[in-house]
Amino acid sequence: MKPVSPEMSGLLSLTSTMVCGRIIKRNTMPAVVNVTTPNVYYFVFSNAGSQSQSNVCGRAPLNTRIVGGVDATDGSWPWQVSLHSSTYGGHFCGGSLINNEWVLTAAHCLSGVTTSSIHVYLGRKTQQEVNVHEVSRTVSSLIIHTAYSSITNDNDIALLRLSSPVTFTDYIRPVCLASQNSVFASGTSSWITGWGDILNGVSLPAPLALQETVVPVVPNIQCNFLLGAGSVTNNMMCAGYVQGGKDTCQGDSGGPMVSQLCSKWVQSGITSWGYGCADPNSPGVYTRVSQYQSWITNIIRQNLPGFVFFNPPSYCSSSSLTSTSCYGRCNEKWSLLNSCNCNSGCLINCCKDFRQRCGSKPKHTRTPQYTHSNTKSHKYSQHTTVRILGYFLHF
């Protein structure tokens, strides 16, 4: 798999000085500001009264290697949670920690479960071995979006309140959330993680270690063409390869899809639904997190998550055509529509994205050998009591 490309690896220049995602302004009301100037980016976190979340969200100190389709290293994705329930006999869905007592997940995950039956595991790497950095919590509140439709999968989002707050460590940290009007352009590198099946109907082998892979964003108009007109609403987003081969699958529902913005990781999507697992012309569908900033804020009310405006440029600016420095050179972005659209006119290609995708020949991606399913399905774990074809993490 190809490494992630930091969509904005350069320093952010701000009048009140902020570097790569550190908070620069606090407002009494949620607000996000974006002023477009060549190679200068302005944004604020829109999380009134939640300085602690802004300072820590989206940071993964132990995420030192960037690979995909393999076991994740311990602490690589410190916001990843594993949801367990006696209803399903163990792990059934993923989720993401968004502050010290709230977890974001998919609404469809919570069908048939109660607060008393759910256990949340944080800091977990494997489902079978001892996890020395792990803590667990029960759930005190379960909140499903009132407009969630199990028929259309629209508004597939839910919140879980932990029985007690957790203490942040290098292995347990909240993720930043994409704020309202964030833009994840076609081809944006997006990481998906989970403990789901590795093929349609093929369980993750022992010791059931957390898996990670990277997929590019697919524009909604293309996704609707592939999956059926109108099936992908504005509250959803898609990611995957046209040729298939990398995706989420059963057991990954509710887990996060994240992209990197400087030193921050920002959650763009929640694993929701799709057709099969990594089938060609069947990208995965994710709940678009940026559509729910107000909903999340109104429920949590205090100690809010860190909302980050995500909209890195996708062009090679005039300054980068002549620059001899890599400072601020984070806008030479690979495009899904052209496998080597890396702005070759730039004198110096400083982005990891350019170097990784265009500096060497692309690696062959093996397409799984199984029959494509035409059944729309969610991506939570398959159990003996409930058999639902999923769509989440396939490597």
N, C-alpha and C positions, 0 to 999 in steps of 0.2 A: 504494500500500500504506500501511497505517497504521503509524505509528512504534511502536517498542517502548515498553513502559511499565516503568520500574524497579519491580520488585515490592516493593522496600524502599528507597526513596530517602532515608529519614530516617536520622539518626544512631542507632547502636546504643549503648544505655546499659549499661555493664558496670561491675561493682565494681572490676575491675582495669583498667578503661578501655580500650576498643577502639572505633574509629570505622570503621563500614562495611567490615568484612571484614579488618582488620589483626589479626594474631595476638595473642591475649591470654593464652594458656596453652599450655604444652607438657607432654605426658604421656609417660610411658615406654611406655604401651600406647595404641593408637588408641582415641579416645573422642570422643563428641560430646555436648554438653549443650544442652538447649533448655528454658528456663524461661519459661512463658507468663505474661506480665503485660501489661495493656493498654498498648500503645504502647511497651513495653520488650521488647527481644529479646536473648536470650543464646545464643551458640553459640561453639564453639571449632573450630579446625581439627584434624582427627584424622590428623595426619601426623607421627608421632614421628620426631624427628631430621631434619626437613626444613624448617628455618626459612627457607632461601632460597626454596623453592617457595611457602610460605605468604605470604611478603612480596611475591612478584612474580606469582603465578598470577592469571589472570583479568583482568589490567589491560591495556587497549588505549589507550595515550596518544593515538594518532592517530585513534581512532574518535570523530570530532567531529560527524558528521552521521548522522541516523537516517532511512534510507529503505529501500525494499524493492523487489525485482524489477529491480534495475539493477546495473551494475558496482559492485563494492566499491572504496572508495578504498584507496590503498596503505597498508598497515599497520592497516587497520580490524580485521582478524581475525588477529593475529600468531601464533596457535597453529595455523592452518590449514596442512596440508601436502598436497603432491601426490605420490602414489606412481606411479612409472614402472617399467615392466618391459619387457625385450626380448621377453618372451613375448607382450605385447600391442602392442608397437611404440610405446610412449609412455605417457601418462597413462591409468590404469585405475581408480584409486580415490582417495578422500581419506583424511584422518586428522587427528589432533590431537596436538600436542606437549603432554606432561603433566609432563615435567621436562627436564633438559638432555640426556638421552640415551634417552628412551623415547617412543614414539608409540603412541597408541591408535587402533585401526581395527576393521573388521568381519572376522569369521572367513571369511565367504564370499568376501571379496576375495582371499584368499591361496591359493585352490584353484588348483593347477597352476603356482604360482610357487615359486622357491627363494630363499634369502637372497642368493645370488650374482647373481640376476637383477634385484633390486629396487634402485632409486635413490629416495631421499627428498629432495624439494626443499622448503626452508623459506624464508619471506620472499618467496615468489613471488606475483606479481599476475596475469601473463598467461602463457599457454602458448606464445606465439609471439614476443613481443618480448623485448628485453633487460630483465632484472630486476636492477637495480643493488644491491638489498638482499638478494639471494638467496644462500643457501649450500646445498650438497648433501652428502649422506652416503650411504654404502652401509649395509647391514644386517648385523649380526653374529649376531643371534638372531631367530627367528620363533616366537612362541608362540601357539597356537590353543587356546581353551578346550576341555578334554577332553570336555565334555558338549555341544559344539556339534552340532546336528543340521541337516544340509542339507535334510532333509525338512520339518521343522516350523519351521526357522529359529530355534529356541530357542538361547539362549546364543551369539548371533552377535557374538562379541567376540574380539579378538586384540591382542597387543602386539608391537611391533617394537623391538629395541634397536639404536640407531645405532652405527656403527663407531667413532665418537668423539663426545664431548660437543660441544654447540653453545654459543656465547656469546650471552647474551640481549641483544637490542637493542629499539628501539621497533617493529621489524618482525618480530622472532622472540621470542616469549614463550610460556610454558606457560599453559594454561587451568586453572581450578579444576574439580574434579570433585564432583558431587553425592554426598554421603555417604549411608551407610545410613539408611533410613527417611525420606529427603527426600520432600517432597510437592509435586508439580507439579499444582495444581488445574486443573479444567476452565477453559479460556480463558486460561491463563498464556501470555503472549507469548513465543514461542520463535523464535530466529533460526536459519536453515539456510543453509549456504554450500557452494559447490562449482563445479566446471567442467563439470558434466554437461549433457545435452541440454536445450534450452529447450522442446521439445515431444517427444512420443513419436516417435522417429525423426528429429528435427530437431536437428542438431548446433549447439552454441554457435558463433556466427559469429566471424570474426577480429576482434580479435587473441586471442580466447579468454580474456577477462578473468574473474577470479573474480566469481561472482554471489552476491547476498545477497537474502533475502526473509524475511518474518516470518509465522508461522502460529500459531494458538492450539492449546493442548493439547486433545485430545478424550479424555474418560474411557474407560478400557478396556471398560467395560460397553457403551457406545455403539459403540465401535470393533468389538467382537465381533459386535454386532448387524449392523453394516454389512458386515463382511468375512467373517463366518462364525463361528458359535459355536465357541469354543475355539481359534481360530486365533491370538488375541492372548493370550499368557501373561503371568504376573506379571513376567516378565523383559523385557517389552516395554512400550512406550508409544506413543501415537498423537498426531499433530498434523496439522491441515489444516482446510480450510473445507468445510462440507457442500456448498456450491455448486461446489466445485472451483476451479481457476484458479491456484492457487499450491501448489507442491510440489517435491519433489526428483525427479530422473530419472536416466537412464543416465549413469554416470560420477561420480555423487555418493556412491555407497556408501562407507561407512567414515568419512565426514565428520561433523563435530560438529553437534549441535543445542544451542544455549546460551540461557540466560535471564539477565537482569541482576539482581543483588542488590546494591543500593547501587553502589559503584564497582567491584564485581567481576562478572565473567562466569563463570557456572557451567555446565558441560556436563551436560545432563540425558540426552541420547540420542546414539546412533550410527546413522547412516542405514543401514537394513537392507533392508526389502522393502515391497512393496505391489502394487496392481493398476493397471497403466497409469501415466500421469503426470498428476496433477492432475485426474483424472476426478471428477465429482460423486459424493458419497457414498462416496468411497474415500480416506480420510485415509492419510498415510504412516505406516509402522510403524518404530519406532526401538528399538534395544537400550536398556534402562533402566539407565543407568550406576550408579545408586545400589545396585543389586543386587550389584555386583561389587567393592565396596571391599575385602573380605577377599581376594578372588582377586588383585586388582591388588597389594595390599600384600604378599602372600605371594611374589609373583614378583619384584617390584622390590626389596623388603627394605630398601633404604637410599635416602636422598635422595628420600623419598616425595613423591608429588604432594600438592597442597593440597586436602584434602577439606573441603567446606563443607556444612553442614546447611541445606537450602533448604525453608522452610515459611512463607512470608509469609501474613499474615491476608487474608481475602477479604471482610471485612465493614466496614461504616462504624461505628466505635466511638462510644460515647456522647460521648467527649471531642471527636471531630471534628465532632459535630453542633453544638457551640457554640464551637469554637475559632476564634479570629481570626488564628491563626498557621499557617503551613504546616510548622512543625517536626514531624517524625515522621509527616507525613501521607502515608504510602505505602500505605494499605490501602483505597483506593477503587478497587477492581479491576473492570475490564470483564469481563463474562461472555459466553462463546460462545453461551449459550442465549438471551440477550436482548441484542440489538445496542446497546441504550443503557441497560443496567443499571448505572448509574454513581452510585448513591447520591445521587439528586437532593435528598434531604433534608438533606444536609450544607450548612452555610451557605457554606463555602468549599471548592471542589473543587480541591485543590492538585496532584493527580497529573497528570503528563503524559498518562497513560493516559486520564483523564477528559477532559482538554482536547482531546486529539487525536481521540478516538473520539466524543465527545458534544458538543464545542464547535462542530462543523460537520457538515454533511450527509455521510453516507458516500459515498465514491467508488465508482463502478461498477467491478466486477471482471469482466473479460471471461473467459468460459469458453472454453477451446480447442475448436475444431471438429474432432473426430476421434472415431472409434469407440472406445467403452469396451472395454478388454481384460479378460477374465475369467481371465487367466493370472497366477497369483502369480509375482512375479519379484523378483530382486535389482536393485540399482541401481549396478552397476559398469559401466564403459564397454563399449560394443558395438564389436566388432572384426570384421575379415573372417574370422578363424579361429574366433571364438567369438561367436555371436549370442544374446544373452540379453536379453529385454525388461526394462528397468529401471524404477525408480520414483523417481528422485530429483529433482533441483532443476528445477522448472518455474516460469516467471514469466509 
